[in-house]
């Protein structure tokens, strides 16, 4: 992510961040330091990806769409992955 990249938070993402006590700075940190674990090249209107990051010991998944033409990253949703549905390292779905 470049310094000049605009980050757009969808209403759904803001609601989930509030419900789950995940801050905007947490999401920005995950965008900078996190690892893309799944890519969705066929998503429309923009390709998107699932990013795994950590806030302390807490794993966080961020779903973001990349609007390259306008230099934007659109945050779609943010959540803590369910231990029942993800591998121990939270990189692979088990269900």
Secondary structure, DSSP 8 states (H G I E B T S, - for coil): --TT-EEEE-HHHHHHHHHTT--HHHHHHHHHH-EEEEEETT-SSS-EEEEEEEETTEEEEEEEEEETTTTEEEEEEEE---TTTB-TTSSSB--
